[in-house]
Amino acid sequence: MAAKALRKSEVRSQKYEAEVQKPKAEKRSPLELDRLIHERLRLGIISALAVNDRLTFNDLKRLLQTTDGNLSVHARKLEDAQYIACEKRFEERVPRTEYHLTAAGRRALEKYLTHMESIIKAARA
């Protein structure tokens, strides 16, 4: 019984230490680029979906010339941010994964492009 109580105490202590060590959420400067979109492959995914209503996983893979694993990791990050949505279904027993840009993703892309345009203008001035 004492060992069980000790383990609970250790678990609580570990949770507390983990919370204490978490970095505080920092506010982003309005001058910072959206790092989620700025990465090359994720920018490619967002851009491709901005000009196409929907694209399949294989379409994106072919278009961006990347691997299954690389594409799925980056697409998942964009999904988690709710910039893109994923729809999975079967067509004649074959899995089909389609992606489309969400309203939040379109707004984020517009904001990113506006920011990049202002950086370019400032560099040319």
C-alpha positions as CSV (number, residue, x, y, z in Angstrom):
1,M,0.0,0.0,0.0
2,A,2.8,2.4,0.9
3,A,4.5,1.6,-2.4
4,K,1.3,2.5,-4.3
5,A,1.0,5.8,-2.5
6,L,4.7,6.6,-3.2
7,R,4.1,5.9,-6.9
8,K,1.1,8.3,-7.0
9,S,3.2,10.9,-5.3
10,E,6.0,10.4,-7.8
11,V,3.6,10.7,-10.7
12,R,2.2,13.9,-9.3
13,S,5.7,15.2,-8.8
14,Q,6.7,14.4,-12.3
15,K,3.6,16.1,-13.7
16,Y,4.3,19.2,-11.6
17,E,7.9,19.3,-12.9
18,A,6.8,18.9,-16.5
19,E,4.4,21.8,-16.1
20,V,7.0,24.0,-14.4
21,Q,9.5,23.3,-17.2
22,K,7.1,24.1,-20.0
23,P,8.1,27.3,-21.8
24,K,5.6,30.1,-21.4
25,A,3.6,30.8,-24.6
26,E,5.3,33.7,-26.3
27,K,3.3,36.2,-28.3
28,R,4.5,36.4,-31.9
29,S,5.6,39.7,-33.2
30,P,3.5,41.0,-36.1
31,L,6.8,41.1,-38.0
32,E,7.3,37.3,-37.8
33,L,6.3,35.1,-40.6
34,D,3.8,32.3,-40.0
35,R,6.4,29.5,-39.4
36,L,3.7,26.9,-40.0
37,I,3.2,28.0,-43.6
38,H,6.7,29.3,-44.3
39,E,8.3,25.8,-44.5
40,R,8.7,24.9,-48.1
41,L,6.6,21.7,-48.4
42,R,3.7,23.1,-46.3
43,L,3.7,26.3,-48.4
44,G,3.5,24.1,-51.4
45,I,0.6,22.2,-50.0
46,I,-1.3,25.3,-49.1
47,S,-0.5,27.0,-52.4
48,A,-1.6,24.0,-54.4
49,L,-4.9,23.7,-52.5
50,A,-5.5,27.5,-52.9
51,V,-5.7,27.1,-56.7
52,N,-7.4,23.7,-56.7
53,D,-10.7,22.9,-54.9
54,R,-9.5,19.5,-53.9
55,L,-6.4,17.4,-54.4
56,T,-5.7,13.7,-53.6
57,F,-2.8,12.6,-51.5
58,N,-1.2,11.2,-54.7
59,D,-1.8,14.4,-56.6
60,L,0.0,16.4,-54.0
61,K,2.8,13.9,-53.7
62,R,3.4,14.0,-57.5
63,L,3.0,17.8,-57.7
64,L,5.4,18.4,-54.8
65,Q,7.8,15.6,-55.7
66,T,8.0,14.3,-52.1
67,T,7.6,11.0,-50.3
68,D,4.5,9.5,-48.6
69,G,6.0,10.0,-45.2
70,N,7.1,13.6,-45.7
71,L,3.8,14.6,-47.2
72,S,1.7,13.0,-44.5
73,V,3.8,14.6,-41.7
74,H,3.5,18.1,-43.1
75,A,-0.2,17.6,-44.1
76,R,-0.9,16.5,-40.5
77,K,0.6,19.7,-39.1
78,L,-1.6,21.8,-41.4
79,E,-4.6,19.7,-40.4
80,D,-3.8,20.2,-36.7
81,A,-3.7,24.0,-37.3
82,Q,-7.0,23.6,-39.2
83,Y,-5.5,25.2,-42.3
84,I,-6.5,22.1,-44.4
85,A,-9.1,19.4,-44.1
86,C,-8.7,15.8,-44.9
87,E,-11.4,13.5,-46.2
88,K,-10.8,9.7,-46.4
89,R,-13.0,7.3,-48.2
90,F,-12.9,4.2,-50.4
91,E,-13.6,4.0,-54.1
92,E,-14.0,0.4,-55.2
93,R,-12.1,-0.9,-52.2
94,V,-9.2,1.5,-52.9
95,P,-8.5,4.1,-50.2
96,R,-8.7,7.7,-51.4
97,T,-7.5,10.7,-49.3
98,E,-8.5,14.2,-50.4
99,Y,-7.4,17.5,-49.0
100,H,-9.0,20.9,-49.3
101,L,-8.1,24.4,-48.0
102,T,-10.2,25.6,-45.1
103,A,-11.4,29.2,-44.6
104,A,-8.8,29.6,-41.8
105,G,-6.1,28.2,-44.2
106,R,-7.1,30.7,-46.9
107,R,-6.9,33.6,-44.4
108,A,-3.6,32.4,-43.1
109,L,-2.2,32.2,-46.7
110,E,-3.5,35.7,-47.5
111,K,-1.9,37.1,-44.4
112,Y,1.4,35.3,-45.2
113,L,1.4,36.6,-48.8
114,T,0.6,40.1,-47.7
115,H,3.5,39.9,-45.2
116,M,5.9,38.6,-47.8
117,E,4.9,41.4,-50.2
118,S,5.6,44.0,-47.6
119,I,9.1,42.4,-47.0
120,I,9.8,42.5,-50.7
121,K,8.7,46.1,-51.0
122,A,10.9,47.1,-48.0
123,A,13.9,45.3,-49.5
124,R,13.5,47.1,-52.8
125,A,13.1,50.5,-51.2
